[in-house]
Amino acid sequence: MTEDDVNTPDDQAAGTGEELREHEVRTALLDLLAEVGTVTATEAASQLGYSSGLCSFHLRQLARHGYIEESPHSGGRARPWRLRQRTPAADGPTEEQFGDLARGLEDESWQRWLTQRDEAPSEWHHAEAFSAVAYLTPEEMSRVANVIRRALAPYQDREQRPLARPDGARPVALITRLFPLLPHPADGADQE
């Protein structure tokens, strides 16, 4: 990315919503629940091609984040799950809900990386993490976001097209958050 990339106006639409589909298993489970209504970990594993243990873990995580709940059942070991029964006015906009879930998954994945990175092949032991503060106008912030989206666009189809992945490619979390920094309430006025 060059300074020209950032300073060149861009009229393209901002984002495609792909950032909401960051975790393949959990997204597949949510989609399956939306389609069939209720599902156990064993049924999900059979439908999606994952192990029942993996499905069970991710179903519990989705419940922990408030997206699904146990469905009433007559007992036994089977635990059927369903999408959480929500009242839209009480829970806020769906985009905010998925944003909270995505942030939780990002934080969880980062913590797992920090504790398990020594188990990864040596060429993957490093991480590229950085942050910055820049003074931008709203239009400049949008241009920076669009430059980042354009930089990532050539790699986006690899999730659905495994044959497009080069040898040695692995899923890598790419997290970008652009937002204005607000003063703390104790600070009073805007900072210049």
N, CA, C and O of each residue as an XYZ file, in Angstrom:
768
protein
N       0.853     -1.160      0.000
C       0.000      0.000      0.000
C       0.902      1.226      0.000
O       1.831      1.320      0.802
N       0.631      2.149     -0.885
C       1.438      3.353     -0.967
C       0.630      4.543     -0.492
O      -0.583      4.454     -0.300
N       1.320      5.664     -0.303
C       0.623      6.891      0.091
C      -0.372      7.299     -0.991
O      -1.443      7.823     -0.682
N      -0.025      7.061     -2.272
C      -0.952      7.377     -3.363
C      -2.228      6.567     -3.245
O      -3.311      7.083     -3.520
N      -2.124      5.288     -2.835
C      -3.318      4.460     -2.655
C      -4.261      5.085     -1.642
O      -5.472      5.123     -1.859
N      -3.710      5.576     -0.534
C      -4.526      6.133      0.539
C      -5.095      7.484      0.146
O      -6.226      7.807      0.508
N      -4.330      8.278     -0.587
C      -4.747      9.637     -0.903
C      -5.549      9.751     -2.188
O      -5.965     10.848     -2.561
N      -5.772      8.638     -2.869
C      -6.576      8.648     -4.080
C      -8.015      8.359     -3.715
O      -8.290      7.317     -3.120
N      -8.961      9.253     -4.054
C     -10.357      8.984     -3.723
C     -10.820      7.688     -4.355
O     -10.371      7.308     -5.437
N     -11.721      7.020     -3.668
C     -12.233      5.750     -4.154
C     -13.745      5.770     -4.053
O     -14.292      6.018     -2.978
N     -14.425      5.512     -5.157
C     -15.884      5.552     -5.172
C     -16.504      4.184     -4.999
O     -17.726      4.053     -5.066
N     -15.686      3.149     -4.774
C     -16.240      1.805     -4.648
C     -17.041      1.681     -3.375
O     -16.789      2.375     -2.390
N     -18.013      0.784     -3.408
C     -18.820      0.523     -2.213
C     -17.936     -0.032     -1.117
O     -16.999     -0.785     -1.384
N     -18.233      0.335      0.101
C     -17.419     -0.096      1.238
C     -17.838     -1.473      1.714
O     -18.903     -1.629      2.312
N     -17.010     -2.468      1.455
C     -17.206     -3.793      2.047
C     -18.314     -4.609      1.436
O     -19.240     -4.076      0.825
N     -18.206     -5.909      1.609
C     -19.194     -6.823      1.063
C     -19.848     -7.649      2.139
O     -20.667     -8.514      1.827
N     -19.520     -7.419      3.394
C     -20.068     -8.220      4.462
C     -19.297     -9.508      4.684
O     -19.672    -10.303      5.546
N     -18.228     -9.736      3.926
C     -17.443    -10.956      4.095
C     -16.812    -11.039      5.480
O     -16.541    -12.130      5.981
N     -16.577     -9.871      6.101
C     -15.965     -9.895      7.419
C     -16.857    -10.585      8.454
O     -16.370    -10.968      9.517
N     -18.150    -10.752      8.166
C     -19.047    -11.443      9.096
C     -18.891    -12.957      9.029
O     -19.400    -13.663      9.899
N     -18.206    -13.466      8.026
C     -18.082    -14.914      7.847
C     -16.665    -15.376      8.190
O     -16.053    -16.134      7.437
N     -16.158    -14.921      9.312
C     -14.767    -15.195      9.651
C     -14.527    -16.598     10.172
O     -13.426    -17.121      9.999
N     -15.463    -17.205     10.776
C     -15.221    -18.525     11.347
C     -16.110    -19.547     10.653
O     -17.322    -19.573     10.864
N     -15.507    -20.377      9.835
C     -16.206    -21.306      8.949
C     -17.141    -22.261      9.690
O     -18.287    -22.425      9.271
N     -16.704    -22.881     10.749
C     -17.527    -23.874     11.443
C     -18.735    -23.206     12.079
O     -19.858    -23.688     11.934
N     -18.515    -22.105     12.779
C     -19.635    -21.448     13.468
C     -20.634    -20.879     12.477
O     -21.842    -20.925     12.709
N     -20.141    -20.352     11.393
C     -21.051    -19.844     10.370
C     -21.873    -20.974      9.775
O     -23.077    -20.830      9.566
N     -21.221    -22.104      9.499
C     -21.946    -23.260      8.957
C     -23.006    -23.748      9.938
O     -24.108    -24.119      9.537
N     -22.668    -23.745     11.226
C     -23.641    -24.167     12.239
C     -24.822    -23.202     12.297
O     -25.970    -23.641     12.379
N     -24.564    -21.913     12.257
C     -25.654    -20.934     12.267
C     -26.540    -21.090     11.034
O     -27.765    -21.021     11.126
N     -25.913    -21.298      9.889
C     -26.684    -21.498      8.660
C     -27.538    -22.758      8.744
O     -28.698    -22.757      8.333
N     -26.960    -23.834      9.279
C     -27.701    -25.089      9.415
C     -28.883    -24.912     10.364
O     -29.985    -25.376     10.071
N     -28.670    -24.255     11.481
C     -29.769    -24.013     12.424
C     -30.865    -23.162     11.792
O     -32.049    -23.399     12.031
N     -30.487    -22.187     10.998
C     -31.491    -21.357     10.321
C     -32.311    -22.194      9.334
O     -33.493    -21.932      9.111
N     -31.664    -23.199      8.750
C     -32.336    -24.042      7.759
C     -33.234    -25.105      8.400
O     -34.370    -25.298      7.967
N     -32.729    -25.795      9.429
C     -33.459    -26.956      9.952
C     -34.166    -26.704     11.279
O     -35.004    -27.513     11.678
N     -33.860    -25.622     11.971
C     -34.541    -25.310     13.221
C     -33.796    -25.772     14.450
O     -33.333    -24.940     15.229
N     -33.664    -27.068     14.652
C     -32.909    -27.599     15.790
C     -31.943    -28.658     15.283
O     -32.186    -29.315     14.271
N     -30.835    -28.808     16.017
C     -29.828    -29.776     15.615
C     -28.983    -30.156     16.833
O     -28.715    -29.323     17.699
N     -28.573    -31.408     16.887
C     -27.617    -31.844     17.906
C     -26.220    -31.781     17.285
O     -26.085    -31.620     16.072
N     -25.193    -31.907     18.109
C     -23.828    -31.896     17.600
C     -23.604    -33.055     16.627
O     -22.926    -32.896     15.612
N     -24.173    -34.215     16.941
C     -24.016    -35.385     16.073
C     -24.690    -35.152     14.725
O     -24.125    -35.475     13.679
N     -25.897    -34.590     14.751
C     -26.605    -34.301     13.493
C     -25.851    -33.259     12.676
O     -25.737    -33.383     11.457
N     -25.332    -32.225     13.352
C     -24.570    -31.182     12.657
C     -23.319    -31.773     12.012
O     -22.984    -31.447     10.873
N     -22.632    -32.647     12.751
C     -21.425    -33.280     12.217
C     -21.752    -34.078     10.960
O     -21.012    -34.030      9.977
N     -22.857    -34.807     10.995
C     -23.270    -35.606      9.847
C     -23.594    -34.720      8.641
O     -23.231    -35.047      7.511
N     -24.265    -33.621      8.882
C     -24.667    -32.713      7.798
C     -23.491    -31.919      7.223
O     -23.421    -31.680      6.018
N     -22.562    -31.512      8.111
C     -21.512    -30.575      7.692
C     -20.161    -31.228      7.406
O     -19.286    -30.604      6.806
N     -19.987    -32.482      7.833
C     -18.731    -33.163      7.577
C     -17.635    -32.871      8.584
O     -16.465    -33.136      8.308
N     -17.981    -32.332      9.743
C     -17.020    -32.108     10.818
C     -17.204    -33.201     11.865
O     -18.144    -33.991     11.775
N     -16.318    -33.254     12.854
C     -16.491    -34.218     13.938
C     -17.568    -33.710     14.900
O     -17.816    -32.508     14.996
N     -18.201    -34.644     15.605
C     -19.241    -34.236     16.560
C     -18.625    -33.451     17.713
O     -19.266    -32.548     18.250
N     -17.394    -33.776     18.104
C     -16.730    -33.023     19.158
C     -16.495    -31.577     18.769
O     -16.702    -30.669     19.573
N     -16.055    -31.359     17.516
C     -15.842    -30.006     17.026
C     -17.158    -29.241     16.988
O     -17.225    -28.087     17.410
N     -18.199    -29.886     16.483
C     -19.510    -29.231     16.417
C     -20.032    -28.925     17.821
O     -20.594    -27.855     18.055
N     -19.850    -29.851     18.746
C     -20.294    -29.637     20.121
C     -19.593    -28.427     20.731
O     -20.233    -27.584     21.360
N     -18.287    -28.345     20.544
C     -17.517    -27.211     21.079
C     -18.047    -25.894     20.527
O     -18.292    -24.954     21.283
N     -18.223    -25.824     19.201
C     -18.639    -24.564     18.583
C     -20.097    -24.232     18.897
O     -20.450    -23.056     18.988
N     -20.937    -25.231     19.062
C     -22.310    -24.952     19.494
C     -22.309    -24.321     20.884
O     -23.054    -23.375     21.138
N     -21.481    -24.840     21.777
C     -21.404    -24.258     23.124
C     -20.859    -22.833     23.077
O     -21.310    -21.972     23.833
N     -19.897    -22.582     22.199
C     -19.360    -21.225     22.074
C     -20.417    -20.257     21.541
O     -20.526    -19.126     22.014
N     -21.186    -20.705     20.564
C     -22.266    -19.863     20.044
C     -23.297    -19.577     21.129
O     -23.844    -18.476     21.192
N     -23.562    -20.554     21.974
C     -24.490    -20.347     23.096
C     -23.887    -19.353     24.088
O     -24.582    -18.473     24.594
N     -22.607    -19.500     24.357
C     -21.937    -18.587     25.288
C     -22.022    -17.143     24.813
O     -22.139    -16.228     25.627
N     -21.965    -16.934     23.501
C     -22.052    -15.588     22.927
C     -23.504    -15.152     22.712
O     -23.753    -14.047     22.230
N     -24.464    -16.015     23.067
C     -25.864    -15.615     23.026
C     -26.568    -15.779     21.693
O     -27.645    -15.213     21.504
N     -26.002    -16.530     20.764
C     -26.622    -16.684     19.451
C     -27.535    -17.887     19.351
O     -28.466    -17.898     18.546
N     -27.277    -18.896     20.157
C     -28.140    -20.070     20.145
C     -28.450    -20.451     21.589
O     -27.852    -19.925     22.528
N     -29.385    -21.366     21.745
C     -29.762    -21.845     23.068
C     -30.170    -23.296     22.950
O     -30.479    -23.782     21.862
N     -30.168    -23.996     24.099
C     -30.648    -25.364     24.090
C     -32.132    -25.353     23.784
O     -32.885    -24.523     24.293
N     -32.530    -26.281     22.951
C     -33.941    -26.436     22.620
C     -34.570    -27.342     23.674
O     -33.925    -28.276     24.150
N     -35.813    -27.077     24.041
C     -36.457    -27.981     25.006
C     -36.432    -29.417     24.479
O     -36.683    -29.664     23.300
N     -36.121    -30.365     25.384
C     -36.085    -31.765     24.983
C     -36.469    -32.636     26.171
O     -36.584    -32.154     27.298
N     -36.663    -33.901     25.912
C     -37.209    -34.805     26.924
C     -36.133    -35.480     27.765
O     -36.411    -36.492     28.409
N     -34.956    -34.966     27.777
C     -33.888    -35.574     28.573
C     -32.969    -36.409     27.714
O     -32.994    -36.321     26.486
N     -32.162    -37.214     28.360
C     -31.199    -38.025     27.627
C     -29.934    -37.231     27.364
O     -29.817    -36.071     27.760
N     -28.991    -37.870     26.692
C     -27.707    -37.231     26.424
C     -27.769    -36.224     25.295
O     -27.008    -35.256     25.285
N     -28.659    -36.436     24.347
C     -28.733    -35.551     23.176
C     -29.116    -34.138     23.622
O     -30.063    -33.943     24.384
N     -28.355    -33.161     23.124
C     -28.633    -31.758     23.429
C     -28.979    -31.050     22.130
O     -28.083    -30.625     21.401
N     -30.258    -30.917     21.832
C     -30.608    -30.165     20.619
C     -30.450    -28.660     20.859
O     -30.745    -28.148     21.939
N     -29.982    -27.981     19.834
C     -29.768    -26.536     19.892
C     -30.667    -25.863     18.869
O     -31.066    -26.476     17.879
N     -30.980    -24.608     19.114
C     -31.755    -23.792     18.178
C     -31.233    -22.366     18.237
O     -30.544    -21.977     19.180
N     -31.575    -21.591     17.204
C     -31.231    -20.179     17.250
C     -31.953    -19.562     18.430
O     -33.095    -19.918     18.722
N     -31.300    -18.652     19.099
C     -31.903    -18.028     20.269
C     -33.152    -17.266     19.862
O     -33.160    -16.538     18.870
N     -34.200    -17.444     20.641
C     -35.445    -16.732     20.396
C     -35.245    -15.285     20.840
O     -35.062    -15.020     22.028
N     -35.280    -14.362     19.903
C     -34.963    -12.962     20.189
C     -36.157    -12.068     19.916
O     -37.034    -12.387     19.113
N     -36.164    -10.968     20.589
C     -37.073     -9.882     20.241
C     -36.189     -8.769     19.706
O     -35.403     -8.205     20.467
N     -36.287     -8.432     18.426
C     -35.354     -7.491     17.812
C     -35.219     -6.178     18.576
O     -34.110     -5.656     18.688
N     -36.303     -5.631     19.101
C     -36.207     -4.350     19.793
C     -35.344     -4.468     21.043
O     -34.651     -3.517     21.405
N     -35.376     -5.614     21.701
C     -34.619     -5.784     22.940
C     -33.149     -6.057     22.685
O     -32.309     -5.697     23.509
N     -32.821     -6.677     21.579
C     -31.447     -7.104     21.353
C     -30.621     -6.157     20.499
O     -29.406     -6.335     20.414
N     -31.212     -5.178     19.875
C     -30.454     -4.260     19.037
C     -30.290     -4.804     17.629
O     -30.706     -5.924     17.332
N     -29.683     -4.009     16.769
C     -29.533     -4.385     15.363
C     -28.681     -5.635     15.173
O     -27.734     -5.877     15.921
N     -29.031     -6.421     14.164
C     -28.307     -7.654     13.859
C     -26.835     -7.379     13.562
O     -25.978     -8.165     13.965
N     -26.519     -6.290     12.870
C     -25.121     -5.979     12.565
C     -24.314     -5.845     13.846
O     -23.174     -6.306     13.904
N     -24.883     -5.219     14.878
C     -24.175     -5.087     16.151
C     -23.975     -6.455     16.788
O     -22.924     -6.723     17.370
N     -24.976     -7.318     16.680
C     -24.871     -8.647     17.268
C     -23.753     -9.428     16.604
O     -22.936    -10.035     17.296
N     -23.696     -9.427     15.280
C     -22.631    -10.137     14.587
C     -21.283     -9.477     14.859
O     -20.265    -10.167     14.919
N     -21.256     -8.154     15.026
C     -20.012     -7.474     15.360
C     -19.469     -7.931     16.702
O     -18.269     -8.167     16.847
N     -20.360     -8.057     17.690
C     -19.941     -8.549     19.001
C     -19.418     -9.974     18.907
O     -18.395    -10.304     19.507
N     -20.117    -10.817     18.158
C     -19.677    -12.201     17.989
C     -18.315    -12.247     17.297
O     -17.423    -12.978     17.726
N     -18.157    -11.468     16.229
C     -16.890    -11.456     15.499
C     -15.752    -11.006     16.403
O     -14.680    -11.612     16.385
N     -15.960     -9.953     17.194
C     -14.901     -9.486     18.096
C     -14.554    -10.549     19.128
O     -13.382    -10.738     19.454
N     -15.557    -11.240     19.643
C     -15.294    -12.318     20.594
C     -14.478    -13.434     19.971
O     -13.552    -13.959     20.589
N     -14.827    -13.797     18.737
C     -14.085    -14.847     18.041
C     -12.660    -14.400     17.730
O     -11.728    -15.199     17.825
N     -12.482    -13.134     17.360
C     -11.144    -12.607     17.090
C     -10.277    -12.677     18.343
O      -9.138    -13.141     18.299
N     -10.833    -12.211     19.458
C     -10.077    -12.217     20.710
C      -9.738    -13.643     21.130
O      -8.621    -13.918     21.567
N     -10.702    -14.546     20.998
C     -10.483    -15.944     21.362
C      -9.390    -16.562     20.476
O      -8.513    -17.270     20.972
N      -9.445    -16.294     19.182
C      -8.438    -16.835     18.258
C      -7.055    -16.268     18.557
O      -6.069    -17.001     18.481
N      -6.955    -14.999     18.890
C      -5.676    -14.372     19.212
C      -5.080    -15.001     20.469
O      -3.888    -15.307     20.503
N      -5.897    -15.195     21.499
C      -5.416    -15.808     22.735
C      -4.938    -17.240     22.487
O      -3.923    -17.659     23.042
N      -5.670    -17.995     21.651
C      -5.249    -19.362     21.319
C      -3.912    -19.327     20.587
O      -3.050    -20.167     20.847
N      -3.721    -18.372     19.676
C      -2.449    -18.239     18.968
C      -1.312    -17.974     19.954
O      -0.256    -18.601     19.869
N      -1.523    -17.058     20.878
C      -0.471    -16.705     21.833
C      -0.056    -17.901     22.682
O       1.125    -18.064     22.988
N      -1.011    -18.731     23.061
C      -0.677    -19.870     23.924
C      -0.175    -21.090     23.158
O       0.476    -21.952     23.748
N      -0.464    -21.187     21.847
C      -0.124    -22.388     21.103
C       0.801    -22.163     19.917
O       1.020    -23.087     19.134
N       1.343    -20.977     19.762
C       2.138    -20.715     18.557
C       3.369    -21.591     18.437
O       3.828    -21.845     17.323
N       3.922    -22.064     19.555
C       5.095    -22.944     19.494
C       4.769    -24.284     18.848
O       5.674    -24.997     18.414
N       3.486    -24.634     18.778
C       3.071    -25.889     18.149
C       2.962    -25.764     16.627
O       2.876    -26.769     15.923
N       2.965    -24.533     16.128
C       2.877    -24.305     14.681
C       4.233    -24.594     14.038
O       5.262    -24.522     14.710
N       4.244    -24.922     12.728
C       5.533    -25.085     12.042
C       6.380    -23.822     12.206
O       5.840    -22.719     12.298
N       7.693    -23.980     12.243
C       8.599    -22.871     12.566
C       8.409    -21.651     11.663
O       8.553    -20.518     12.122
N       8.091    -21.867     10.398
C       7.924    -20.717      9.499
C       6.697    -19.871      9.845
O       6.539    -18.765      9.328
N       5.834    -20.388     10.713
C       4.624    -19.665     11.133
C       4.736    -19.130     12.558
O       3.737    -18.645     13.090
N       5.901    -19.194     13.201
C       6.024    -18.789     14.605
C       5.880    -17.289     14.831
O       5.687    -16.863     15.970
N       5.968    -16.495     13.805
C       5.839    -15.050     13.984
C       4.414    -14.608     13.657
O       3.663    -15.322     12.991
N       4.068    -13.451     14.126
C       2.773    -12.857     13.798
C       3.045    -11.429     13.330
O       3.992    -10.785     13.782
N       2.226    -10.958     12.443
C       2.334     -9.582     11.971
C       1.220     -8.787     12.638
O       0.101     -8.729     12.128
N       1.522     -8.184     13.763
C       0.525     -7.398     14.486
C       1.030     -5.972     14.616
O       2.185     -5.745     14.978
N       0.179     -5.031     14.326
C       0.556     -3.628     14.467
C      -0.690     -2.788     14.653
O      -1.800     -3.204     14.319
N      -0.488     -1.616     15.184
C      -1.579     -0.656     15.289
C      -0.980      0.727     15.104
O       0.230      0.916     15.229
N      -1.827      1.677     14.810
C      -1.372      3.047     14.593
C      -2.517      4.000     14.898
O      -3.689      3.626     14.848
N      -2.162      5.218     15.208
C      -3.140      6.294     15.346
C      -2.787      7.321     14.284
O      -1.637      7.752     14.188
N      -3.762      7.710     13.496
C      -3.558      8.725     12.464
C      -4.684      9.746     12.574
O      -5.809      9.392     12.928
N      -4.400     10.971     12.282
C      -5.419     12.021     12.287
C      -6.007     12.091     10.879
O      -5.330     12.493      9.933
N      -7.263     11.699     10.753
C      -7.919     11.599      9.452
C      -9.280     12.297      9.478
O      -9.898     12.455     10.530
N      -9.716     12.701      8.314
C     -11.100     13.150      8.162
C     -11.956     11.903      7.939
O     -11.405     10.836      7.665
N     -13.282     12.002      8.047
C     -14.127     10.834      7.759
C     -13.906     10.292      6.343
O     -13.917      9.079      6.134
N     -13.709     11.180      5.382
C     -13.488     10.735      4.009
C     -12.162      9.997      3.881
O     -12.086      8.981      3.189
N     -11.115     10.494      4.537
C      -9.823      9.817      4.493
C      -9.898      8.453      5.168
O      -9.296      7.493      4.688
N     -10.629      8.358      6.271
C     -10.781      7.072      6.945
C     -11.457      6.065      6.009
O     -11.064      4.899      5.970
N     -12.459      6.502      5.264
C     -13.118      5.616      4.294
C     -12.163      5.196      3.188
O     -12.182      4.044      2.756
N     -11.325      6.125      2.725
C     -10.352      5.781      1.676
C      -9.343      4.760      2.174
O      -8.998      3.832      1.443
N      -8.860      4.913      3.411
C      -7.914      3.946      3.969
C      -8.573      2.569      4.034
O      -7.958      1.568      3.664
N      -9.818      2.516      4.502
C     -10.537      1.237      4.585
C     -10.672      0.603      3.208
O     -10.484     -0.605      3.063
N     -10.994      1.394      2.205
C     -11.153      0.860      0.849
C      -9.830      0.369      0.269
O      -9.815     -0.608     -0.480
N      -8.724      1.025      0.600
C      -7.404      0.565      0.152
C      -7.102     -0.802      0.763
O      -6.600     -1.695      0.081
N      -7.407     -0.957      2.029
C      -7.164     -2.242      2.693
C      -8.029     -3.321      2.057
O      -7.546     -4.424      1.802
N      -9.300     -3.023      1.796
C     -10.181     -4.002      1.142
C      -9.641     -4.398     -0.231
O      -9.642     -5.576     -0.587
N      -9.179     -3.408     -1.001
C      -8.630     -3.716     -2.331
C      -7.370     -4.566     -2.218
O      -7.149     -5.457     -3.037
N      -6.540     -4.298     -1.208
C      -5.315     -5.081     -1.027
C      -5.631     -6.537     -0.709
O      -4.883     -7.431     -1.106
N      -6.729     -6.789      0.002
C      -7.108     -8.144      0.390
C      -7.947     -8.865     -0.663
O      -8.046    -10.092     -0.635
N      -8.542     -8.135     -1.575
C      -9.472     -8.711     -2.558
C      -8.900     -9.906     -3.333
O      -9.635    -10.871     -3.544
N      -7.639     -9.899     -3.766
C      -7.129    -11.042     -4.535
C      -7.113    -12.363     -3.755
O      -6.996    -13.431     -4.356
N      -7.230    -12.300     -2.434
C      -7.141    -13.506     -1.607
C      -8.498    -13.978     -1.083
O      -8.584    -15.050     -0.485
N      -9.545    -13.207     -1.296
C     -10.853    -13.483     -0.709
C     -11.490    -14.782     -1.185
O     -12.143    -15.457     -0.390
N     -11.328    -15.157     -2.444
C     -12.024    -16.339     -2.969
C     -11.384    -17.654     -2.537
O     -11.946    -18.719     -2.792
N     -10.235    -17.605     -1.897
C      -9.538    -18.840     -1.512
C     -10.288    -19.633     -0.451
O     -10.085    -20.842     -0.338
N     -11.154    -18.979      0.333
C     -11.916    -19.718      1.338
C     -12.879    -20.686      0.661
O     -13.001    -21.833      1.092
N     -13.564    -20.245     -0.387
C     -14.508    -21.099     -1.093
C     -13.859    -21.926     -2.194
O     -14.458    -22.892     -2.666
N     -12.647    -21.569     -2.613
C     -11.979    -22.275     -3.698
C     -10.626    -22.815     -3.233
O      -9.594    -22.193     -3.484
N     -10.622    -23.958     -2.562
C      -9.364    -24.511     -2.039
C      -8.285    -24.714     -3.101
O      -7.098    -24.617     -2.789
N      -8.669    -24.991     -4.339
C      -7.665    -25.204     -5.384
C      -6.929    -23.917     -5.755
O      -5.870    -23.969     -6.381
N      -7.482    -22.761     -5.374
C      -6.820    -21.479     -5.644
C      -5.731    -21.175     -4.615
O      -4.963    -20.229     -4.789
N      -5.657    -21.972     -3.542
C      -4.674    -21.732     -2.488
C      -3.304    -22.279     -2.904
O      -3.209    -23.429     -3.331
N      -2.250    -21.480     -2.786
C      -0.915    -22.003     -3.077
C      -0.486    -22.998     -1.998
O      -1.021    -22.984     -0.889
N       0.471    -23.852     -2.321
C       1.003    -24.791     -1.336
C       1.489    -24.023     -0.118
O       2.130    -22.980     -0.246
N       1.185    -24.536      1.045
C       1.636    -23.910      2.284
C       0.722    -22.823      2.806
O       0.984    -22.262      3.870
N      -0.353    -22.505      2.081
C      -1.273    -21.464      2.544
C      -2.084    -21.982      3.722
O      -2.522    -23.133      3.735
N      -2.275    -21.127      4.696
C      -3.080    -21.440      5.883
C      -4.043    -20.294      6.119
O      -3.809    -19.177      5.656
N      -5.130    -20.562      6.840
C      -6.020    -19.435      7.169
C      -5.296    -18.466      8.112
O      -4.679    -18.887      9.091
N      -5.376    -17.192      7.813
C      -4.742    -16.141      8.602
C      -5.812    -15.118      8.954
O      -6.542    -14.655      8.078
N      -5.908    -14.763     10.231
C      -6.872    -13.747     10.650
C      -6.380    -12.373     10.219
O      -5.238    -12.007     10.498
N      -7.217    -11.623      9.553
C      -6.907    -10.265      9.109
C      -7.951     -9.356      9.749
O      -9.108     -9.352      9.331
N      -7.561     -8.608     10.731
C      -8.503     -7.814     11.514
C      -8.155     -6.343     11.366
O      -7.034     -5.936     11.669
N      -9.096     -5.555     10.908
C      -8.896     -4.121     10.762
C     -10.077     -3.415     11.404
O     -11.231     -3.725     11.110
N      -9.790     -2.484     12.263
C     -10.837     -1.669     12.879
C     -10.424     -0.213     12.748
O      -9.410      0.204     13.309
N     -11.193      0.544     12.022
C     -10.945      1.974     11.885
C     -12.088      2.699     12.584
O     -13.248      2.540     12.205
N     -11.773      3.480     13.582
C     -12.809      4.213     14.313
C     -12.173      5.441     14.950
O     -10.989      5.431     15.286
N     -12.968      6.501     15.115
C     -12.408      7.695     15.757
C     -12.219      7.448     17.250
O     -13.042      6.791     17.887
N     -11.139      7.974     17.798
C     -10.884      7.891     19.234
C     -11.631      9.033     19.911
O     -11.440     10.201     19.571
N     -12.466      8.690     20.855
C     -13.263      9.691     21.561
C     -12.579     10.038     22.876
O     -11.909      9.190     23.465
N     -12.738     11.259     23.337
C     -12.124     11.612     24.622
C     -12.807     10.863     25.756
O     -13.987     10.521     25.677
N     -12.047     10.619     26.800
C     -12.632     10.007     28.003
C     -13.568     11.039     28.634
O     -13.293     12.236     28.554
N     -14.645     10.616     29.246
C     -15.591     11.578     29.849
C     -14.923     12.577     30.782
O     -15.362     13.724     30.862
N     -13.881     12.174     31.484
C     -13.198     13.076     32.405
C     -12.402     14.145     31.674
O     -12.072     15.179     32.254
N     -12.085     13.902     30.383
C     -11.292     14.858     29.616
C     -12.090     16.096     29.230
O     -11.514     17.160     29.007
N     -13.406     15.965     29.151
C     -14.249     17.120     28.832
C     -14.317     17.408     27.360
O     -15.105     16.783     26.650
N     -13.514     18.339     26.874
C     -13.596     18.810     25.491
C     -12.818     17.896     24.559
O     -12.004     17.081     24.993
N     -13.091     18.051     23.252
C     -12.345     17.321     22.221
C     -10.878     17.712     22.269
O     -10.527     18.854     22.564
N     -10.031     16.733     21.973
C      -8.603     16.995     21.920
C      -8.225     17.334     20.488
O      -8.785     16.779     19.543
N      -7.303     18.222     20.335
C      -6.834     18.605     19.009
C      -5.543     17.910     18.696
O      -4.984     18.104     17.617
